[in-house]
Amino acid sequence: MLTAILKNPAYAGAFVYGRTRSCHSSYANGKLITERGPMSEWKTVVKDLYPAHPDWERFKQAQAALCDNYAEYQLNARHTLEERIRTKDAICRELATHCRRRLPG
C-alpha cells in the first residue's frame, strides 16, 4: 500500500494521463491486460496541480530508488534460492553417502 502511494504522481502534486497501456491480450473474463509504461512515455504530465509533499525531482529520485530496491530484492531472492538449493543438494548427497556406508551391499 505504501509503495502504491509513493508510485502515484499525485503524491508529487502532478496529474498524469497515460501511465498504463493495454496489451494485445486479455484475461479469460475478457478484460484487457494493462501494464505500466515508463515515465518517458506518459502522454500528459501536469506538474504542480495539487499540493505536494515532495517536489517533482524528489519524486523521480524516489521512483529510481524503488526500481533499484526492487532489482536488488530480485537479485537477493535469486541468490538466496540458489543457496538453499545448493545446501539441500549437499545435505542429500551427504545423507546418500552416509546411508550407502550403513547399508549392506
Secondary structure, DSSP 8 states (H G I E B T S, - for coil): -HHHHHH-GGGGT-EEE-SEEEEEEE-TTS-EEEEE--GGG-SEEETTSS--SS-HHHHHHHHHHHHHHHHHHHHHHHHHHHHHHHHHHHHHHHHHHHHHHHS--
